[in-house]
Amino acid sequence: MPDAESASAGKLNVLSEDPLCAGVFLPNTDVPVSPIGGHFIRSHFPAPQIDSSSWSLPISGEVDNPIELSYADLLAMPSHEVTNIMECAGNSRSTMQPPAEGVQWDNGGLGAATWKGVPVKDVLEKAGLKSSATDVLFEGSDSGTEPHSGGPLNYAMSVPLEKLLNPDTILAYQINGETLPKNHGFPIRLLVPGWYGMASVKWLDKITVLDHPNGGFHEMDYRIYPAADDKNDTSIQRVTTLKVKSLIGSPSRGDILKPGPHKIKGVAWSGDGHITKVEISTDDCRSWHEAKLEEPNGNYTWQHFEYDWNAVSVGHSLLRCRATDSAGNVQPMLATWNFRGYQVNSIHSVPITVRRD
């Protein structure tokens, strides 16, 4: 199992320069937490330049006492740490057929880190929630245009109050013990553990307490729309909780291995609890074998697995992994197709070749 000494140098696979979108290389997931330079980055707009000395965060809306907190105010409040796996809602989108639109993530839109900040509930309690409050809108400083947005807008997302009253949902100012880098949301970002990363708004500019879900552009964009796009269809669902998933980190796609013993290693996670089992198939799903699984470390991070495989058949092979979580969810062979390619958690297949010298 991984240890801190095995941390990679943290290189990323850049898919887009501006706005910056960059994924991890799967062999580099064999660490307890990702190095800061090895945690995926998803930006919708260019990263803004913010001076923390003049920055402040207003909290208004359905509150009794609208307030404005400086960076120093937040640093002075009681802090809380959360180790969390963050996955882009569009991770593994490029594997979906027919192809879905959006950033063509392979499987690298993820990372695990320890975040430090102030529980959102403490800030909301300081402002005094009205009984009418149901949702909270978080708006970032980053702005730009999106296809079909009709004009410039800021990135924004609302979160139900119930999720925000969990003390693990924080306004983060540190990652892995260091001040947030610009591309991770300096000076303050939201962290919504157990949810896909689109909810963890970066470069926070303001917080507005609402008596209804926001329903803004990005909130409507991060929806699961069925193949027949009917806005009135009750099957339309918001993207929220991470689906059960596992990925093989090594061997890598296209590797050529010698016959004999090898370790198949990877990571697994779920937003509905911890992983209870990971199975490996090396014979096109004719048989599955349980891997050695790391114990969960907290409620929101990944678990590593290993399987000892004796490669005896020379030729091409597909290595596959399948995870089960504590809620009984099992990773499907194929994810349900959707127009935006969100929440893809299909069984990971890694083609390799076994060849004698």
C-alpha positions as CSV (number, residue, x, y, z in Angstrom):
1,M,0.0,0.0,0.0
2,P,1.2,3.6,-0.7
3,D,3.0,5.8,1.8
4,A,4.1,9.4,1.8
5,E,7.6,8.5,0.5
6,S,6.1,7.3,-2.8
7,A,4.6,10.7,-3.7
8,S,5.1,11.6,-7.4
9,A,6.6,14.8,-8.7
10,G,3.0,15.8,-9.5
11,K,3.0,16.3,-13.3
12,L,-0.4,16.8,-14.9
13,N,-1.9,16.1,-18.3
14,V,-3.0,19.5,-19.6
15,L,-6.2,19.3,-21.7
16,S,-6.8,23.1,-21.9
17,E,-4.4,26.0,-21.1
18,D,-6.9,28.8,-20.6
19,P,-9.1,28.1,-18.8
20,L,-6.8,25.5,-17.2
21,C,-8.0,21.9,-17.2
22,A,-5.4,19.3,-16.3
23,G,-5.7,15.7,-15.2
24,V,-3.5,13.2,-13.3
25,F,-1.7,10.3,-14.7
26,L,-3.2,7.2,-13.0
27,P,0.1,5.6,-11.9
28,N,0.5,8.8,-9.7
29,T,-2.6,7.9,-7.7
30,D,-0.6,5.4,-5.6
31,V,-0.2,8.0,-2.7
32,P,-2.3,8.7,0.4
33,V,-3.0,12.2,-0.9
34,S,-2.1,13.9,-4.1
35,P,0.8,16.3,-4.1
36,I,-0.5,19.8,-4.7
37,G,1.0,19.8,-8.2
38,G,-0.5,16.4,-8.8
39,H,-4.2,17.2,-8.0
40,F,-6.4,17.7,-11.1
41,I,-7.6,21.2,-12.0
42,R,-10.9,22.1,-13.6
43,S,-11.5,25.8,-14.4
44,H,-14.5,27.1,-16.3
45,F,-13.0,30.6,-16.8
46,P,-9.5,32.1,-16.5
47,A,-8.2,32.2,-12.9
48,P,-8.7,35.7,-11.5
49,Q,-5.9,37.6,-9.7
50,I,-7.0,38.3,-6.1
51,D,-5.3,40.3,-3.4
52,S,-6.2,38.7,-0.1
53,S,-5.5,41.9,1.8
54,S,-8.3,43.8,0.1
55,W,-10.6,40.8,-0.5
56,S,-13.7,40.2,1.6
57,L,-16.7,37.8,1.5
58,P,-20.2,39.2,2.0
59,I,-22.9,36.9,3.3
60,S,-26.5,38.2,2.7
61,G,-30.0,37.1,1.6
62,E,-32.2,35.1,4.0
63,V,-30.2,36.0,7.1
64,D,-30.9,38.2,10.1
65,N,-27.5,39.8,10.2
66,P,-25.7,40.3,6.9
67,I,-22.0,40.3,7.4
68,E,-18.8,40.7,5.5
69,L,-15.7,38.7,6.4
70,S,-12.1,39.5,5.5
71,Y,-9.4,36.9,4.8
72,A,-8.0,37.6,8.3
73,D,-11.4,37.1,9.9
74,L,-11.7,33.6,8.4
75,L,-8.2,32.6,9.3
76,A,-9.0,33.7,12.9
77,M,-12.1,31.5,13.2
78,P,-12.0,27.8,14.5
79,S,-10.7,25.6,11.7
80,H,-11.5,22.1,10.5
81,E,-9.6,19.7,8.2
82,V,-11.2,17.2,5.7
83,T,-9.4,14.7,3.6
84,N,-11.4,14.4,0.5
85,I,-11.3,12.8,-3.0
86,M,-12.5,15.3,-5.6
87,E,-13.6,14.0,-9.0
88,C,-14.7,16.1,-12.0
89,A,-18.3,15.3,-12.9
90,G,-17.1,14.8,-16.5
91,N,-14.2,12.5,-15.5
92,S,-14.0,9.5,-17.9
93,R,-16.3,11.3,-20.4
94,S,-14.1,10.4,-23.3
95,T,-14.9,6.7,-22.8
96,M,-18.7,7.3,-23.3
97,Q,-20.2,6.2,-26.6
98,P,-21.6,7.9,-28.5
99,P,-19.3,10.8,-27.6
100,A,-20.6,13.4,-25.2
101,E,-19.7,17.1,-25.5
102,G,-17.4,18.8,-23.0
103,V,-13.8,18.6,-21.9
104,Q,-12.6,15.2,-23.0
105,W,-11.3,13.8,-19.7
106,D,-9.9,10.3,-19.9
107,N,-9.8,9.1,-16.3
108,G,-7.5,11.7,-14.7
109,G,-10.0,14.3,-13.5
110,L,-9.5,13.4,-9.8
111,G,-7.3,13.9,-6.8
112,A,-7.3,13.4,-3.0
113,A,-6.1,16.2,-0.7
114,T,-6.4,17.4,2.9
115,W,-8.2,20.7,3.0
116,K,-8.3,23.1,5.9
117,G,-10.8,25.9,6.5
118,V,-13.9,27.2,8.3
119,P,-17.1,25.1,8.5
120,V,-19.7,26.8,6.4
121,K,-22.2,26.3,9.2
122,D,-20.2,28.5,11.5
123,V,-20.3,31.4,9.0
124,L,-24.0,30.9,8.4
125,E,-24.7,30.9,12.1
126,K,-22.7,34.1,12.5
127,A,-25.0,35.7,9.9
128,G,-28.2,34.2,11.5
129,L,-30.3,32.0,9.2
130,K,-33.9,32.9,8.7
131,S,-36.5,30.0,8.9
132,S,-37.1,30.5,5.2
133,A,-33.5,29.5,4.2
134,T,-33.3,26.3,2.1
135,D,-30.3,26.8,-0.2
136,V,-27.1,28.8,-0.4
137,L,-25.6,30.3,-3.5
138,F,-21.8,30.5,-3.8
139,E,-20.5,32.8,-6.5
140,G,-16.9,32.9,-7.7
141,S,-14.8,35.8,-9.0
142,D,-14.1,34.0,-12.2
143,S,-16.1,35.1,-15.2
144,G,-16.5,34.6,-18.9
145,T,-18.9,33.2,-21.5
146,E,-20.2,29.7,-22.0
147,P,-21.8,28.2,-25.2
148,H,-25.5,29.3,-25.1
149,S,-25.0,31.4,-22.0
150,G,-26.3,34.5,-23.8
151,G,-23.5,36.7,-22.4
152,P,-20.8,36.9,-19.7
153,L,-21.4,35.4,-16.3
154,N,-19.6,34.3,-13.1
155,Y,-19.3,30.7,-12.1
156,A,-21.9,30.0,-9.4
157,M,-23.6,27.0,-7.7
158,S,-26.1,26.6,-4.9
159,V,-26.0,23.9,-2.3
160,P,-28.9,22.7,-0.2
161,L,-28.7,23.9,3.4
162,E,-28.8,20.3,4.8
163,K,-25.4,19.6,3.1
164,L,-23.9,22.8,4.4
165,L,-24.8,22.2,8.0
166,N,-22.4,19.2,8.0
167,P,-19.2,20.6,9.6
168,D,-17.1,18.8,6.9
169,T,-18.4,21.3,4.3
170,I,-15.9,24.1,4.6
171,L,-14.6,27.4,3.2
172,A,-11.1,26.1,2.5
173,Y,-7.9,28.3,2.6
174,Q,-5.3,25.5,2.7
175,I,-4.6,22.4,0.7
176,N,-2.1,19.8,2.2
177,G,-1.0,22.3,4.8
178,E,-0.2,25.1,2.3
179,T,-2.0,28.2,1.2
180,L,-4.3,27.6,-1.7
181,P,-2.6,28.1,-5.0
182,K,-4.2,30.4,-7.5
183,N,-5.5,27.5,-9.7
184,H,-7.1,25.8,-6.7
185,G,-9.2,28.9,-5.7
186,F,-7.0,31.3,-3.7
187,P,-7.9,32.9,-1.4
188,I,-11.0,30.9,-0.4
189,R,-12.9,28.1,-2.1
190,L,-15.9,26.0,-1.1
191,L,-15.3,22.3,-0.4
192,V,-18.4,20.0,-0.6
193,P,-17.0,16.6,0.4
194,G,-18.6,13.5,-1.2
195,W,-19.9,15.5,-4.1
196,Y,-18.5,16.0,-7.6
197,G,-16.1,18.9,-7.9
198,M,-18.4,21.3,-9.7
199,A,-20.0,22.2,-6.4
200,S,-16.7,23.2,-4.7
201,V,-16.8,26.8,-6.1
202,K,-13.3,28.4,-6.4
203,W,-12.3,32.1,-5.9
204,L,-15.3,32.8,-3.7
205,D,-16.7,36.3,-4.1
206,K,-20.0,36.2,-2.3
207,I,-22.5,34.0,-0.5
208,T,-26.3,34.5,-0.8
209,V,-28.7,32.5,1.4
210,L,-31.9,31.7,-0.6
211,D,-35.3,30.3,0.0
212,H,-35.1,28.1,-3.2
213,P,-32.5,26.4,-5.3
214,N,-30.7,28.9,-7.5
215,G,-31.3,27.3,-10.9
216,G,-28.6,29.4,-12.6
217,F,-26.8,28.6,-15.8
218,H,-24.1,26.3,-14.3
219,E,-26.6,24.6,-12.0
220,M,-28.8,23.7,-14.9
221,D,-25.8,22.6,-16.9
222,Y,-24.8,20.1,-14.3
223,R,-27.9,18.0,-14.7
224,I,-28.4,14.5,-16.1
225,Y,-30.6,15.0,-19.1
226,P,-32.0,11.8,-20.7
227,A,-31.4,11.2,-24.4
228,A,-34.8,12.9,-25.2
229,D,-34.0,16.4,-23.8
230,D,-37.4,17.4,-22.2
231,K,-37.0,20.2,-19.7
232,N,-40.3,19.0,-18.0
233,D,-39.1,15.4,-17.7
234,T,-39.0,14.3,-14.1
235,S,-36.1,12.0,-14.9
236,I,-33.8,15.1,-15.1
237,Q,-31.5,14.9,-12.1
238,R,-28.9,17.2,-10.5
239,V,-25.3,16.0,-10.4
240,T,-24.4,15.7,-6.7
241,T,-23.0,12.6,-4.9
242,L,-20.0,10.7,-6.2
243,K,-20.9,7.3,-7.8
244,V,-19.1,4.1,-6.8
245,K,-15.9,3.8,-8.9
246,S,-12.5,2.2,-9.2
247,L,-9.6,2.8,-11.6
248,I,-6.5,0.7,-12.2
249,G,-3.3,2.8,-11.8
250,S,-0.8,0.2,-12.9
251,P,-0.2,-1.6,-15.2
252,S,-1.1,1.2,-17.6
253,R,-2.9,1.0,-20.9
254,G,-0.5,-0.3,-23.6
255,D,2.1,-1.7,-21.2
256,I,4.1,-4.8,-22.3
257,L,4.7,-7.2,-19.5
258,K,6.8,-10.3,-19.1
259,P,5.1,-13.6,-18.2
260,G,5.1,-14.1,-14.4
261,P,3.9,-12.3,-11.2
262,H,2.6,-8.7,-11.4
263,K,0.7,-6.5,-9.1
264,I,-2.5,-4.8,-10.3
265,K,-2.9,-1.6,-8.3
266,G,-5.5,1.2,-8.2
267,V,-7.9,3.3,-6.2
268,A,-11.6,3.1,-5.4
269,W,-14.1,5.5,-3.8
270,S,-17.8,6.3,-3.4
271,G,-19.9,9.2,-2.1
272,D,-22.3,6.8,-0.6
273,G,-20.0,5.4,2.1
274,H,-16.7,3.5,1.9
275,I,-15.6,0.7,-0.4
276,T,-16.1,-2.8,0.9
277,K,-14.8,-4.8,-2.1
278,V,-12.8,-4.5,-5.3
279,E,-12.7,-7.4,-7.7
280,I,-10.3,-7.9,-10.6
281,S,-10.8,-9.8,-13.9
282,T,-8.0,-10.7,-16.2
283,D,-10.0,-13.1,-18.5
284,D,-12.6,-10.9,-20.1
285,C,-15.0,-11.1,-17.1
286,R,-15.3,-14.9,-17.1
287,S,-14.0,-14.8,-13.5
288,W,-13.5,-12.2,-10.8
289,H,-11.1,-12.3,-7.9
290,E,-11.1,-10.1,-4.8
291,A,-8.2,-7.7,-4.3
292,K,-6.6,-6.7,-1.1
293,L,-8.3,-3.5,-0.1
294,E,-7.0,-0.6,2.1
295,E,-9.2,0.3,5.1
296,P,-11.1,3.5,4.8
297,N,-9.4,6.6,6.2
298,G,-12.2,9.0,7.0
299,N,-15.5,9.4,5.2
300,Y,-14.5,10.9,1.9
301,T,-11.2,9.7,0.6
302,W,-10.0,7.0,-1.8
303,Q,-9.0,3.5,-0.8
304,H,-6.2,1.7,-2.6
305,F,-6.3,-1.9,-3.7
306,E,-3.7,-4.5,-4.9
307,Y,-4.1,-7.9,-6.6
308,D,-1.3,-10.4,-7.3
309,W,-1.7,-11.6,-10.8
310,N,0.4,-14.4,-12.4
311,A,0.4,-13.7,-16.1
312,V,0.8,-17.1,-17.8
313,S,-1.0,-16.6,-21.1
314,V,1.1,-14.8,-23.7
315,G,-0.8,-12.2,-25.8
316,H,-3.3,-9.4,-25.3
317,S,-5.3,-9.1,-22.1
318,L,-7.8,-6.7,-20.6
319,L,-7.5,-6.0,-16.9
320,R,-10.7,-4.9,-15.3
321,C,-11.7,-3.7,-11.8
322,R,-15.1,-3.5,-10.2
323,A,-15.9,-1.8,-6.8
324,T,-18.7,-2.3,-4.3
325,D,-19.5,0.2,-1.6
326,S,-21.1,0.0,1.8
327,A,-24.5,1.0,0.5
328,G,-24.4,-2.0,-1.8
329,N,-23.8,-0.1,-5.0
330,V,-21.8,-2.0,-7.6
331,Q,-19.8,-0.4,-10.4
332,P,-21.6,-1.1,-13.7
333,M,-20.1,-2.6,-16.8
334,L,-21.4,0.4,-18.7
335,A,-22.5,3.8,-17.3
336,T,-25.9,5.2,-18.3
337,W,-25.4,7.4,-21.4
338,N,-26.3,11.1,-20.9
339,F,-26.0,14.1,-23.1
340,R,-23.2,15.8,-21.1
341,G,-21.2,12.7,-20.2
342,Y,-21.5,13.1,-16.4
343,Q,-21.0,10.6,-13.6
344,V,-19.3,8.0,-15.8
345,N,-18.4,5.1,-13.5
346,S,-18.3,2.2,-15.8
347,I,-15.8,-0.7,-15.1
348,H,-12.3,0.4,-16.0
349,S,-10.7,-1.7,-18.7
350,V,-6.9,-1.6,-19.3
351,P,-5.5,-3.3,-22.4
352,I,-2.0,-4.7,-21.9
353,T,0.2,-7.3,-23.7
354,V,2.1,-10.2,-22.2
355,R,5.2,-11.0,-24.2
356,R,8.3,-13.1,-23.8
357,D,11.6,-11.4,-24.4
